[in-house]
């Protein structure tokens, strides 16, 4: 597979420092952090006491901090929401969006291609596309050097449209598309990687436990396939009943949040376009 890369430095970025940084994130996010070793990456979510999502993020622990990145639109709300829970905790939260760059590298040799660069702050694998890929953190001034290094090594630049098509074809949810403030992590299927059910109390823990151990959610993430282009926002209907909506689309494939009872193989109508539930 050809190695692909894209500059995603526009993503929001926070740095957590201080001796209680891991403890703090452990208390407010769905993921466990107190046992995270330097170099270890973990997905996480911020949820309400009722279990609905407020944000989804990727993190990596370093020797002296925890770095976090997320969709750019969350910069308007996420830093302030996290600050609300600091109280007397010995943690510092810094917005490093303009200070650090972020390059996405796609392909099973992505780590080998960037290993020779001395300007890397951190690097970690990402499951955001459903294929082997990783994010490389660098100082803003070093972004051009990383891009040149990748290009000189035979990697090819890719567009956001191409990355979206890859993500959609592998059924991976994204904040602002399949996840928003009305979504439960279980609906988007991110609870398998971003929620630790075996850790202690955290914000929204009771709601997560109830859904996981005693209940269910009414929607699930599905991949749709069609012989014609599909459109985001299209209403999905089965047997003349509304069963969901298309959330992302790329040509003849789409993601949709649909009723949990809708099984793979079902035939549906997506905004007037015949489609099949692939998974």
N, C-alpha and C positions, 0 to 999 in steps of 0.2 A: 504493500500500500504506500502511495506517495504521502510523504509528511506534509501536512498543511499547517499554516499558522495565520494568526490574526491579532492585531493590536486591540486589546480590550481594556485599555487604560482608563476608559470613561467609567468603568464600574466603580461603585462606591467602595471605600476601603477604610477600615478602622484598625488601630493598633491598641491592644490592651497591655498595660504594664503594671508593675506593682506585685507585691508578694501574694496578694489574694486574687489575682486576675483569673486563675482557673476556678477557684472557689466561687467567685462572682458569677461567671458564665454558667457554671454548674447549677446555680440556684435559679437562674432566670430563663435558660434555654432548655430545649427538649433533649439535648445531647449531653453526654457525660464528658467532663473536661479534667477532673482532678487526677485522672490516671493517664492523661495524654502526654506522651513523651515528645521531646523536641524532634521535629521532622514529621510528626504524625498529623494527617489531615482528617477532618471530620465535618460532615454536613450537620446543620442544625436549623431549628426554627424557633421563632419567638411566637408564642400563642397567648390567647386570653385565658382567663379562668374558666371559660366555657369551651376551650379547646380549639377555637378558630384561629387561623394563622394571622399574624401581624407582619411576619417577614420570614424569608428563607435565605440562608447564607452558607458559604463555605469557609472553613477556617483551617489554619495550620499553626501548630505550636513551634516556637523557636526557643533558643536557649534563654532568652530574657523577655519574651513577649508572646502574645497570641495575635496573629493577623487574621482579619476577616474581610471578605469581599462579597458584594451583593449587587443586584440590579441598580442602575443609576437612580431610578425614581424613588428608591427607598432612602436616599440621602435626605429627603425632605422630612422624614419622620423617624427613622430608626435610631440615629444617634441620640436624639432627645428622649426617645422612649427608654433606651438603655440607661441613660443618665438618671432617670427617675428612680432607679432601683439601687443607686450607689450608696446612699445614706453615709454611713461611717466606714464602708468597706475600703480597704487599702488597695485601690485599683485606679489606674489612670486610663482615660479613654481619649484617644487622639484621632482626629480625622486626617488621614494621610493620603486622601484621594489625589491631591495635586503633587504630593511628595514622591509617591511610588507609582511605577507603571506596572502593567499586567499584560502578559502576552500568552495567548492560548496556542498550544501546540498539539496537533492531532496526528496520531500514528503510534505504532507500537515501539518505535525507537525514539520517541520524543525526549526521553531523559538523556540518551547518548548524545544527541545533537547539541544540547545546551550545557553538558557537563564541563566543557572546556572553557566556558565563560567565567571570568573572575568577578563579574559585576552582579551576580545573582544574589538577591537578598534571601529568597526562599523559592522552593519549587514543590509542587504537590500534584498528585493525580486528581482528576475530576471525573465524576460520573455524569456530568451534565449533558453529554451527547450520546451516551450509550455505547461508546467505543473507547479504545485506549486513547487517552488524551491527558494533558496536564497544563496547569497554570504556572507561569514563571514570573516571580516578583523581582523587579529591578528598580533602582533609582530612576526617576524620570529621565535624567540625562543619559541613561544607559539603554533606553528603549531602542533607539536607532541602531545601536551596536548589536543588540540581540537579533533584531530583524535582519541586519546585514549578515550576521553569522548564520542564521537559518537559511537565508537565500543562497549564500555561498556554499552551503552544505547540500544543496539540491532540493531543499524544501520549497513549497510553493505557497504564495499568499492566497487566502481564500476570502470570500465575501460573507457577510452576515446572512444573506439569503441562502447560501450553500450550507452554512452551519445550521440554520433553521431546518432545512430539508433533512439534514442528517439526524438532528435531534428528533424531529417528528417521526421519521421512519423507524426509529428505535423506541418510540413511545416514552420519551423522557419529558416530564413536566417542567415548566419554567414559570418563575414568578411574573405576574402580570398577564399571564396567558391562562395556564391551568391552575394557578394558585393566586388567591387574593384574600382579602379579609373576610370572605364568606366561606372559605375552604377549611376543612379539617385535613390534617396531614394524611390520614388514612384514605381520603377520597383521591388524593393525587398519587398515592402510593409511595410517598417519601418516608413514611414511618419506619420502613425496614432499614433505612440508612441514617435517618436524622433523629429518631426517637429512641431513647434507651428506657425500656420499661422496667429494668431491674435497678434503677438508681433511686435515690431518696426523693424527698419532696422538692418540687420546683413549680414555677408558675404554670398552672393549667394541668398539673400532674393528675389530679383526681378525674378530670374529664377524659384525659387520655386513657387512664386505667379502665374507666367504665366502658369506653368504646372497645378497647382491646380485649378485655376479659369477659364482659357481660353483654355486649351489644354489637352493633354494626353501624355503618354509615349507609345512607340511601343512594349515594352516587359512587361511581368508580371511573377511573381513567381508561378510555378505550382508544384503540387505533382503528381508523376507518380507511377503507380502500375503495377506489372508484375508477371507472374508465374515463371519467370527465373531471375537470378541476373542481375542487371543493373550496368553500369560502369560510373564513372565520366569522363567527356569529350566527351561522346558519342553524336553524332549528332542526333537530334530529327527531324523526317520527318513525314509529314502528306500529304497524297495524292501525294506522290513523290516530295514534296517541303520541303526544309529545313525550320523549324519553330523555331529552338532553339538548345540549348545544355544542356546536363545533367551537373549539377554543383556539386552535392553531391549524394552519393548512399550508401545504406546499404541493402544488400541482394535484396529483391524484391521491395523495395521502393526507390524513388529517388526524388530529387528536380531538377528543370530545369527552366531556363529563356527562355520563349517561346513568340511567338507573342501574343499580347493582345487579339486577336480575337479567339484564341484557347480556346474552352469552355470545362467545365467538362463533362466527358463522351466520349470525342473524342478518337478515336483509333489512335495510333501513332507507329512509328518504332523508337526505341532508340538504335542506333548502331547495328541494325540487330535483336533486341529483341522486339517482340510485347509488347506494353504497353497501358495502359489506363490513361487518364488524370483524376485523382481523384478529384482535386479541382484547 
